[in-house]
Structure formats: structure tokens, C-alpha cells
Amino acid sequence: MDVNSTLEIVTGLTAAQKRLPSKLFYDDNGTALFRKITEAPEYYLTTCEKEILRKNADFILDQMENRPFNLIELGAGDGSKASLLIKKAMTRPNFRSYYAYDISKKALEELEANLEKSFPDLEPHLVIADYTTSLEELDIPSQESNIFLFLGSSIGNFSPSQASLFLEKLSHKMKDGDFLLVGFDLKKAERILYKAYNDSQGLTAEFNLNLLLRLNREYGANFNIENFKHVEIYNPGLGAMESYLLSLKEQTVYFEDLNLEIHFQQDEMIHTELSYKFSVEDIENLVKDTSLKALSFLFDHKRYFVSVLFHRRSLH
Ligand SMILES: C[S@@+](CC[C@H](N)C(=O)[O-])C[C@H]1O[C@@H](n2cnc3c(N)ncnc32)[C@H](O)[C@@H]1O
């Protein structure tokens, strides 16, 4: 793990409200578990977003008119959603290439294999990168127009102010004529949200607890995951699902590689993820002080999810 992540772990676990950054979910195990989560019947997000992409692929690609263009994805995962666009793009003479950035090596290896199988003629560019720390440095192709993709409601893992800042930074990577497609999970009945993050197979629980196993593997920590429990709640004040790991008893965990001891009270919780849910108004508020303008709101038929197509406001 890099120095930034180590610092975030130490700062997070020594804070009054213990926390760990959600980007740490995605080691090899976490990446494999996340793929299983997307196939769980309760996890509606993937099904809904795929429906939108399937239905609107031509409309999205038509924004490029005849200009040569690339698809650029941040946090690509296995690329199964982008593939719906790539499939259509491959039939267009002005499509050039697909660039994917992800923090997980395993995700990019799977993505490479999937693309090779489905699109043997595509020469993709796959790059390991952390978009929370190195967005400014990402080497984005500048010769052609670009459609940026930020899917899976990953935007909901930021607080609203962080999300606005992230979108503003991303807009600085865009030229006139570029577009950005962002997936937002919409506010809905709490019971539907609750089931999506507490699936009956226990996959989300395993995904959350894997964070502690990762710390054991990579820092010589001695977490016993039997002594922790996955807790997922909807916070109506924030409009967000919140993930925690709850300490089932008073205990001390030792990180051998960091020579660090962390003490837990019984019922103390480590905050591991925020997944904000949005209304159309929330989305408009998110971009109101940025350089982005929403052009189209594309909904699935249940109105559980929306993909929003943005472009840069004209600078003139
Ligand atoms: C919630 S998954 C979404 C995957 C895919 N976009 C989808 O919609 O199914 C998040 C993906 O982003 C990657 N990721 C998470 N945090 C990241 C970061 N800070 N920088 C780059 N990639 C990140 C993970 O490895 C994972 O593949």
C-alpha cells in the first residue's frame, strides 16, 4: 500500500470516530467480492444502470457527431457497463479507443481479459491510478474528443462538497465538445436501500469485513473478524447509506508493521463507507458552482437510478 493510504489508515483509526477509506475495499479479494455483489438480486444499482446504458448508448455516442473520440472511464471495475457503450462505439468510424483508470490491479487484469474476449480489435489503455489523489496528473488523451464515464454511483462515496470539488477538477480535464456521464443512485424507500446493502448471501458483509483481513495481510495486523460485525444503516439526515464495522467486544488490535496498537470499546464502530443517494435537485446543487452543465437525465424504468450527461459550460 502507498504512503498516502498508510497515513489515512493511521489517522483514521486514531480519530475519535474511527474510520477507514472505502478505496481500500478493492484488493484482489474485495474486487472479486464486489463483482459478486453486482450480481446479487438485491443490488439493483447495476441492473438499472445497465438498462440505461443499453437504451441510451446511441444517444450518448451521437453527442460526438463526426468528431474522433475516446471513452475514458474512472474506476472501471470489470468494464461490463462500459462494454455496452464500447460495443456500439466499435461500429462507428470516429471511435478511437477506451482508456480505463482503476486503483485495483486485479480489476484491470479482469477488464483486460474481458475486453480481449469481447473486442479483440480494440487496443485499450488500462492504467492503475487513484482518482482521489492523482486526478490532476492523469494523462488524458487530448487529440480527440472524450466521453468521460464515472459510473456505479461511485460519486456517492464522496461527501457533497468533495463530490462538487471532484467534478470541478474533472471538468478541468475536459475540452469544449467533451462529455461526462455520471451514474447517481436515487433516493428511494429505505427498505429497498437496506436490502441492497444487506444482501441475503452476506456478500456486502464479507466485502466490508475483508477490509480488516486486508490490514492483517498488508500491515501484519491481528484483527479477528469474528469479533467484528458488518453494520449498514440509512442516515436520513445525510441521505446516505453508511457502512460500519462494529466491535463486538472490548479489544486491542496490534499492527506489527506499524508498531501501532488500536483499542476498541465494545460496540465502537469503524466508519468504512458513505453511499449518498440523490434527488434531481441534489444533483443540480452538486454542479451549480462548477463548470459543468447537465444536458440530459437518463432514468431506468423504475426511476431507481439516473445517468446524467454533462458538458462544460461555455467559457465565453
Ligand atoms: C463501486 S466499483 C464500480 C465499478 C464499475 N464502474 C461499475 O459501475 O460497476 C468501484 C470501482 O472503482 C475502483 N476504485 C475505487 N476507489 C478508487 C480510486 N480512489 N481510484 C481509482 N479507482 C477506484 C474500484 O477498484 C472498483 O473497480
The ligand as a Tripos MOL2 file, in Angstrom:
@<TRIPOS>MOLECULE
LIG
   27    29     1     0     0
SMALL
NO_CHARGES

@<TRIPOS>ATOM
      1 C1        -18.1870    0.5930   -6.9710 C.3       1 LIG1
      2 S1        -16.9840   -0.0880   -8.1000 S.3       1 LIG1
      3 C2        -17.6900    0.4100   -9.6350 C.3       1 LIG1
      4 C3        -17.1300   -0.3480  -10.7980 C.3       1 LIG1
      5 C4        -17.8000   -0.0110  -12.1260 C.3       1 LIG1
      6 N1        -17.5430    1.3720  -12.5090 N.3       1 LIG1
      7 C5        -19.2680   -0.2470  -12.0140 C.2       1 LIG1
      8 O1        -20.0160    0.7180  -12.1050 O.co2     1 LIG1
      9 O2        -19.6800   -1.4120  -11.8680 O.co2     1 LIG1
     10 C6        -15.6830    0.9490   -7.8760 C.3       1 LIG1
     11 C7        -14.5020    0.6870   -8.7730 C.3       1 LIG1
     12 O3        -13.6590    1.8140   -8.6430 O.3       1 LIG1
     13 C8        -12.3710    1.4240   -8.2170 C.3       1 LIG1
     14 N2        -11.9260    2.4530   -7.2740 N.ar      1 LIG1
     15 C9        -12.3710    2.6790   -6.0060 C.ar      1 LIG1
     16 N3        -11.7390    3.7390   -5.4770 N.ar      1 LIG1
     17 C10       -10.8840    4.1870   -6.4380 C.ar      1 LIG1
     18 C11        -9.9370    5.2610   -6.5030 C.ar      1 LIG1
     19 N4         -9.7930    6.0670   -5.4620 N.pl3     1 LIG1
     20 N5         -9.2460    5.4400   -7.6530 N.ar      1 LIG1
     21 C12        -9.4160    4.6070   -8.7240 C.ar      1 LIG1
     22 N6        -10.2770    3.5800   -8.7210 N.ar      1 LIG1
     23 C13       -11.0080    3.3700   -7.5940 C.ar      1 LIG1
     24 C14       -12.5100    0.0580   -7.5870 C.3       1 LIG1
     25 O4        -11.3260   -0.6960   -7.7010 O.3       1 LIG1
     26 C15       -13.6600   -0.5220   -8.3790 C.3       1 LIG1
     27 O5        -13.2070   -1.1910   -9.5360 O.3       1 LIG1
@<TRIPOS>BOND
     1     1     2 1
     2     2     3 1
     3     2    10 1
     4     3     4 1
     5     4     5 1
     6     5     6 1
     7     5     7 1
     8     7     8 2
     9     7     9 1
    10    10    11 1
    11    11    12 1
    12    11    26 1
    13    12    13 1
    14    13    14 1
    15    13    24 1
    16    14    15 ar
    17    14    23 ar
    18    15    16 ar
    19    16    17 ar
    20    17    18 ar
    21    17    23 ar
    22    18    19 1
    23    18    20 ar
    24    20    21 ar
    25    21    22 ar
    26    22    23 ar
    27    24    25 1
    28    24    26 1
    29    26    27 1
@<TRIPOS>SUBSTRUCTURE
     1 LIG1         1 GROUP 0 **** ****
